[in-house]
Amino acid sequence: MISESEQPETALKKTLGPVSLTALGVGLVIGSGIFTVIGTAIGGNPAKIADWKGSPILDLILHHGAVAGRPGAGPALALSLVLVAVVCAFTGLCYAELASMIPIAGSAYTYTYATLGELVAWVIGWDLILEYAFANMSVSVGFAAHVVDLLDWLGIRMDPKWLSPAFLPQGLQDLAGKDIFTPGWHAGFDIPAFLIVFFITVVLVLGIRESSRTNNIMVLIKVAAILAFVLFGLGFIHPANYHPFSPNGFSGILAGGSIIFFTYIGFDAVSTASEECRNPKRDVPIGIIATLIVCTILYMGVALVLTGMVPWSTVVGDGAPIVNALKRLSLEPGGQRLHLVRLFVLIGALLGMISSILVGQYGQARIWYAMSRDRLLPSAFSRVHSRFRTPAFSTIVAGILVAIPAGLFDVGSLAEMSNIGTLFAFVLVSIGVLVLRRKDPSRRRGFSVPGGPVIPVLSILFSLLLMAGLPAITWVRFFVWLTIGLFVYFFYSRKRSEFAQ
């Protein structure tokens, strides 16, 4: 596999170092959830009647029946993030070991291909396509919500039907709680979400060096915006908002961690870029571990300040919870100084989500590229542009398939599908570490997970626990997607793969 990746006609440029890799990971992790999905993780997805489809799997088991929607973590999202950080620490170490041994584009797909065989690799590759696509759709919708806030700050009014998804399961309300759209479908399309994916697709076709430099700048700005929110927000914390700290108990903590977990797909993006690293055996582990440390600190700071500034229940269904919290407080006595802070956070959020979508689209195209190089997808997906040396066709198709749904669906529905795909990928990567240690123990490892099999096993168990916090309907959709993938594999990919003969 390593030899094939070095052939001139399919080789990718090796331009990335540890700083750029860490910026890729941070760019995706703190852009995709900290400005958007953190609201639905805190507030949950409440429903008026109990329904098995919206009930987390763990609640169906423990309560022997359906509950009314997905519970929110409330201020206890800080504890959810600790749980997520533990899982990501375990899984990130597993990623680092495999990436140091197999420095090839494709991340979890490639590792599974090398350790568990073609069929399981196809399953995880098909899963990663789902994971990246829905994560990017979710962030694109969040980006559009922040564009609406920017227009509001500038005093520009536009028809909301062109600034929100066509399908809104909870409807759309203004800050006063008045209905703009009732729940369900409406005649409209989220144009900003569509346009940002189109723009990023063009940037990625031009080349990873240019994309990486652009991402590094945007990451610095959005980290500064997050720190500004935390520092200014400390003065507006009301301790009463922390009571009750965990309004829905462990069920809410688990559900909050499960819904926000997809943001940590940044680990996968770092390892996806290993084929374009100058020294992958050293740089990829550094990039993964540094991403984990930076992002966990930032997430916990934002969660504690946000839930201290406004009651946790007010962020239910909010696609821009941070800037809307600043807007509410800026209208109160003494809150005028937050007006400019809100603008700075808005700009940081917009740039943050742009960098998040950029890294996500980059990773998705490389997954398709790797699967095509193994002859599991049509050869067009592994074709490298003669001038830019990027997988242009994969990048363009990925852009089309993300941009259109981003204009149609809301952030919560999209995030849940990405979460289950991310966690499933983490499970298989951890299994891959155990398998490769048994099958090929003598191969040199630039980085080894300490503690023998303990950490990979804990990674598997914790990932399955978080999967149990997702709604039952998400599991059903996930298995439907995998069933379609198996149909494609047995009737197309298996017949033309490199092992077909």
C-alpha positions in Angstrom: 0.0 0.0 0.0 2.8 2.4 0.9 4.6 1.5 -2.4 1.5 2.2 -4.5 1.0 5.6 -2.8 4.4 6.7 -4.0 3.8 6.1 -7.7 4.2 9.3 -9.7 0.8 9.3 -11.4 -1.1 9.2 -8.1 1.4 10.7 -5.6 0.3 13.7 -3.5 2.5 16.6 -2.5 4.2 16.4 0.9 4.0 19.9 2.3 2.5 19.6 5.8 4.3 19.8 9.2 3.1 19.4 12.9 1.8 23.0 13.2 -0.3 22.8 10.0 -1.6 19.4 11.1 -2.6 20.7 14.5 -4.3 23.7 12.8 -6.2 21.2 10.5 -7.5 19.3 13.5 -8.3 22.4 15.6 -9.8 24.0 12.5 -12.4 21.2 12.2 -13.0 20.4 15.9 -13.7 23.9 17.3 -15.4 25.2 14.2 -18.0 22.5 13.8 -19.5 22.3 17.3 -18.4 25.1 19.5 -20.4 27.7 17.6 -23.4 25.6 16.5 -24.1 22.2 17.9 -23.2 23.2 21.5 -26.7 24.7 21.7 -28.5 21.5 20.9 -26.2 19.6 23.2 -27.0 21.9 26.1 -30.8 22.2 25.4 -31.5 18.8 23.9 -34.3 18.1 21.5 -37.4 18.1 23.6 -40.7 16.6 22.4 -44.2 16.8 23.7 -45.0 13.1 23.5 -42.8 10.0 24.0 -41.6 8.5 20.8 -39.2 5.6 20.3 -37.7 7.2 17.2 -36.4 10.2 19.1 -35.4 8.3 22.3 -31.8 7.5 23.0 -31.0 3.7 22.8 -29.8 3.7 26.4 -33.1 5.2 27.6 -35.1 2.6 25.7 -33.1 -0.1 27.5 -33.0 1.4 31.0 -36.6 2.8 31.0 -38.1 -0.1 29.0 -39.8 2.3 26.7 -39.7 5.6 24.9 -39.0 9.0 26.4 -40.1 12.4 25.2 -37.2 13.5 22.9 -33.4 13.6 23.5 -32.6 15.2 26.9 -30.2 18.1 27.1 -27.1 18.2 29.3 -27.7 21.7 30.6 -24.7 23.2 32.4 -23.4 19.6 32.9 -22.3 19.7 29.3 -18.9 20.4 30.9 -19.0 16.9 32.3 -20.1 15.6 28.9 -17.0 17.2 27.4 -14.8 15.5 30.0 -16.3 12.1 28.9 -15.8 13.0 25.3 -12.2 14.1 26.0 -11.5 10.7 27.7 -12.8 8.8 24.7 -11.0 11.0 22.3 -7.7 10.6 24.2 -8.0 6.8 24.0 -9.0 6.8 20.3 -6.6 9.6 19.4 -3.7 7.4 20.6 -4.9 4.5 18.5 -5.1 6.8 15.5 -1.6 8.0 16.2 -0.1 4.5 16.3 -1.7 3.4 13.0 -0.9 6.7 11.3 2.7 6.4 12.2 2.8 2.9 10.6 0.6 3.5 7.6 1.2 7.1 6.4 -1.4 7.0 3.5 -4.5 9.0 2.7 -7.7 7.5 3.8 -7.3 7.4 7.6 -9.7 4.9 9.3 -10.5 3.4 5.9 -6.9 2.8 5.1 -6.0 1.4 8.5 -9.0 -1.0 8.4 -8.0 -2.0 4.9 -4.6 -3.0 6.1 -5.7 -4.7 9.3 -9.2 -6.2 8.8 -9.5 -6.7 5.1 -11.4 -5.3 2.1 -15.0 -6.0 3.2 -14.7 -4.3 6.6 -12.6 -1.5 4.9 -15.5 -0.9 2.5 -18.0 -0.7 5.4 -15.8 1.9 7.2 -15.1 3.8 4.0 -18.8 4.0 3.2 -19.4 5.1 6.9 -16.8 7.8 6.6 -18.5 9.2 3.5 -21.6 9.5 5.6 -19.7 10.9 8.5 -17.9 13.7 6.7 -20.8 14.6 4.5 -23.3 15.1 7.3 -20.7 16.9 9.5 -20.1 19.4 6.8 -23.8 19.8 6.0 -24.4 20.5 9.7 -21.6 23.1 9.9 -22.8 24.8 6.7 -26.3 25.3 8.3 -24.6 26.7 11.4 -22.6 29.1 9.1 -25.8 30.3 7.5 -27.4 31.0 11.0 -24.4 33.2 11.8 -24.7 35.0 8.5 -28.2 35.9 9.6 -26.8 37.3 12.8 -24.2 39.3 11.0 -26.9 40.8 8.7 -28.9 41.6 11.8 -25.9 43.4 13.4 -25.5 45.4 10.2 -29.2 46.3 10.2 -29.8 44.4 6.9 -33.1 42.6 6.6 -33.6 39.7 4.1 -36.4 37.2 3.5 -35.8 34.4 6.1 -36.9 31.7 3.7 -33.6 32.1 1.8 -31.6 32.1 5.0 -32.9 29.0 6.7 -33.2 25.3 5.8 -36.3 24.1 3.9 -37.1 21.5 6.6 -37.3 22.8 10.2 -38.6 20.1 12.6 -39.0 22.6 15.5 -39.9 25.6 13.3 -38.1 28.9 13.5 -38.7 31.7 16.1 -37.2 35.1 16.6 -35.5 36.2 19.9 -38.9 37.2 21.3 -40.2 33.6 20.8 -42.6 34.5 17.9 -43.0 31.9 15.2 -41.4 32.8 11.8 -41.9 29.3 10.4 -44.0 26.4 11.8 -42.4 23.0 12.2 -42.0 21.0 8.9 -41.2 21.9 5.3 -41.5 25.5 4.0 -40.9 27.0 0.6 -37.3 28.2 0.8 -33.6 27.2 0.6 -30.5 28.0 2.8 -28.5 29.9 0.2 -25.5 30.9 2.5 -25.0 27.2 3.4 -25.0 26.2 -0.3 -22.6 29.0 -1.4 -20.0 28.5 1.3 -19.6 24.8 0.3 -19.3 25.8 -3.3 -16.6 28.4 -2.5 -14.6 26.0 -0.4 -14.8 23.3 -3.1 -13.0 25.7 -5.5 -10.3 26.5 -2.9 -9.6 22.8 -2.3 -9.3 22.1 -6.1 -6.5 24.7 -6.3 -4.2 22.9 -3.8 -3.6 21.8 -0.2 -0.7 24.2 0.3 -3.0 27.2 -0.4 -5.8 25.6 1.7 -3.5 24.9 4.6 -2.2 28.5 4.8 -5.7 29.9 4.6 -6.8 27.5 7.3 -4.0 28.5 9.7 -5.0 32.2 9.5 -8.7 31.4 10.2 -7.8 29.1 13.1 -5.9 31.9 14.8 -8.8 34.4 14.4 -11.4 32.0 15.7 -9.4 31.0 18.7 -9.0 34.7 19.6 -12.8 35.1 19.2 -13.5 32.2 21.5 -11.1 33.6 24.1 -12.7 37.0 23.8 -16.2 35.4 24.5 -14.9 33.6 27.5 -13.1 36.6 29.0 -15.9 39.1 28.5 -18.6 36.5 29.3 -17.1 35.9 32.8 -18.5 39.3 33.9 -22.1 38.3 33.0 -22.3 34.9 34.7 -25.3 34.5 37.0 -24.7 31.6 39.4 -28.4 30.9 39.5 -28.2 29.6 35.9 -26.1 26.7 37.1 -29.0 25.3 39.2 -29.9 22.6 38.5 -26.4 21.8 37.2 -27.5 18.5 35.6 -31.2 18.8 34.9 -31.5 15.4 33.2 -29.0 13.4 35.1 -26.6 11.0 33.5 -28.9 10.5 30.6 -28.6 14.2 29.7 -24.8 14.1 30.2 -24.5 11.1 27.9 -26.8 12.5 25.2 -25.0 15.9 25.3 -21.7 14.1 24.7 -23.1 11.9 22.0 -24.5 14.9 20.0 -21.4 17.0 20.2 -19.0 14.1 19.6 -19.0 14.5 15.8 -16.9 17.6 16.1 -14.0 15.5 17.1 -13.8 14.1 13.6 -10.8 16.5 13.5 -8.6 13.5 14.6 -9.6 11.7 11.5 -8.8 14.7 9.3 -5.3 14.9 10.8 -4.6 11.3 10.0 -6.2 11.6 6.6 -3.5 14.2 5.7 -0.6 11.8 6.7 0.3 11.1 3.0 0.9 14.8 2.5 3.1 15.1 5.6 6.9 15.7 5.5 7.5 13.4 8.5 4.2 11.5 9.3 5.7 9.2 11.9 6.4 12.1 14.1 4.0 14.8 13.0 0.7 12.9 12.9 0.9 11.8 16.6 1.9 15.4 17.6 -1.0 16.9 15.6 -3.6 14.5 17.0 -2.6 14.9 20.7 -2.2 18.7 20.4 -5.6 19.0 18.8 -7.2 17.1 21.7 -5.6 19.3 24.4 -6.4 22.6 22.7 -10.0 21.8 21.8 -11.0 20.3 25.1 -9.9 23.3 27.0 -11.7 25.7 24.6 -14.9 23.6 24.6 -15.2 23.4 28.4 -14.5 27.2 28.8 -17.3 28.0 26.3 -19.8 25.6 27.8 -19.3 26.9 31.4 -19.5 30.6 30.4 -22.5 30.1 28.0 -24.6 28.2 30.5 -23.7 30.8 33.2 -24.7 33.7 31.0 -28.2 32.5 30.0 -30.5 29.8 31.2 -29.7 26.5 29.5 -33.3 26.0 28.3 -33.1 29.2 26.1 -30.6 27.7 23.7 -32.9 24.8 22.5 -32.7 24.6 18.7 -30.4 27.6 18.4 -28.0 27.4 15.5 -25.9 30.3 16.8 -26.1 30.1 20.6 -23.0 32.1 21.5 -23.7 35.2 19.4 -27.4 35.1 20.3 -26.5 35.0 24.0 -24.3 38.0 23.5 -27.1 39.7 21.6 -29.6 39.2 24.5 -27.1 40.4 27.1 -26.1 43.5 25.0 -29.7 44.7 25.2 -29.7 44.6 29.0 -28.4 47.4 31.3 -24.6 47.4 31.3 -24.4 45.1 28.3 -23.6 47.7 25.7 -19.9 46.8 25.7 -20.8 43.4 24.4 -22.0 44.9 21.1 -18.5 45.0 19.6 -17.6 41.7 21.3 -20.6 40.1 19.5 -19.3 41.4 16.1 -15.8 40.0 16.8 -17.2 36.6 17.9 -19.4 36.6 14.8 -16.5 37.1 12.5 -14.5 34.5 14.4 -17.4 32.0 14.2 -17.9 32.6 10.5 -14.2 32.1 9.8 -14.1 29.1 12.2 -16.9 27.4 10.4 -15.3 28.1 7.0 -12.1 26.4 8.1 -14.1 23.5 9.6 -15.9 22.9 6.3 -12.6 23.3 4.4 -11.0 20.5 6.5 -14.1 18.3 6.4 -14.4 18.6 2.6 -10.6 18.0 2.3 -10.9 14.8 4.4 -14.0 13.5 2.5 -12.3 13.9 -0.9 -9.3 11.9 0.3 -11.5 9.1 1.5 -13.0 8.8 -1.9 -9.6 9.1 -3.5 -8.2 6.2 -1.3 -11.2 3.9 -2.0 -10.9 4.6 -5.8 -7.2 3.8 -5.7 -8.1 0.4 -4.3 -10.6 0.0 -7.1 -13.6 0.0 -4.9 -14.9 3.2 -6.5 -14.7 4.3 -10.1 -11.2 5.3 -11.2 -12.3 8.9 -11.8 -12.3 9.5 -8.1 -8.5 8.9 -7.8 -7.6 11.0 -10.8 -5.2 13.7 -9.9 -5.4 17.1 -11.6 -2.4 17.6 -13.9 -1.6 21.1 -12.7 -2.8 21.3 -9.1 -2.0 17.7 -8.1 -5.2 17.4 -6.1 -8.1 14.8 -6.5 -10.2 17.4 -8.3 -13.1 15.1 -9.4 -13.5 13.7 -5.9 -13.5 17.2 -4.4 -16.1 18.5 -6.9 -18.5 15.6 -6.4 -18.1 15.9 -2.6 -19.0 19.6 -2.8 -22.1 18.9 -4.9 -23.4 16.2 -2.5 -22.9 18.4 0.6 -24.0 21.8 -0.8 -27.6 20.8 -1.8 -28.7 18.9 1.3 -27.2 21.8 3.4 -29.8 24.0 2.0 -32.6 21.7 2.9 -32.1 20.3 6.5 -31.5 21.6 10.0 -28.4 21.3 12.1 -29.7 18.8 14.7 -30.8 16.1 12.2 -27.5 16.3 10.3 -25.3 16.2 13.4 -26.8 13.0 14.7 -26.1 11.1 11.6 -22.5 12.3 11.6 -22.1 11.3 15.2 -22.9 7.7 14.8 -20.6 7.4 11.8 -17.7 9.0 13.8 -18.1 6.7 16.7 -18.4 3.6 14.5 -15.1 4.6 12.8 -13.5 5.0 16.2 -14.5 1.5 17.2 -13.0 0.0 14.1 -9.8 1.9 14.3 -9.3 0.7 17.9 -10.0 -2.9 16.8 -7.4 -2.4 14.0 -4.7 -1.5 16.6 -5.3 -4.8 18.4 -5.4 -6.8 15.2 -2.2 -5.4 13.8 -0.3 -5.9 17.0 -1.2 -9.6 16.7 -0.7 -10.0 13.0 2.4 -7.9 12.5 4.0 -7.3 16.0 7.5 -6.8 14.5 6.7 -3.9 12.3 8.4 -0.6 13.4 6.0 1.8 15.1 6.9 5.4 15.2 4.4 5.7 18.1 2.9 3.0 20.3 -0.2 3.3 22.5 1.0 2.7 26.1 -0.6 0.1 28.4 -0.9 -2.8 26.0 -4.5 -3.6 25.0 -6.1 -1.6 27.8 -6.5 1.7 26.0 -7.8 0.3 22.7 -10.4 -1.8 24.6 -11.5 1.2 26.7 -11.8 3.2 23.4 -14.1 0.6 22.0 -16.3 0.4 25.1 -16.6 4.2 25.6 -17.4 4.8 21.9 -20.2 2.2 22.1 -21.5 3.9 25.3 -21.7 7.2 23.5 -23.4 5.5 20.5 -26.1 4.3 23.0 -26.8 8.0 23.7 -28.0 8.7 20.2 -31.7 8.4 19.2 -33.1 5.1 17.9 -34.0 6.6 14.5 -30.4 7.6 14.0 -29.4 3.9 14.4 -32.1 2.9 11.9 -30.9 5.4 9.3 -27.3 4.3 9.9 -28.1 0.6 9.3 -30.1 1.6 6.2 -27.0 3.5 4.9 -24.7 0.5 5.6 -27.2 -1.9 3.9 -27.1 0.3 0.7 -23.3 0.3 1.0 -23.1 -3.5 1.2 -25.4 -3.8 -1.9 -23.0 -1.5 -3.8 -20.0 -3.5 -2.7 -21.2 -7.0 -3.6 -22.7 -5.9 -7.0 -20.0 -3.5 -8.1 -16.9 -2.9 -6.0 -16.1 -6.5 -5.1 -16.1 -7.5 -8.8 -13.5 -4.8 -9.8 -11.3 -4.5 -6.7 -7.6 -5.4 -6.8 -8.5 -8.8 -5.2 -11.2 -9.7 -7.7 -9.0 -12.1 -9.6 
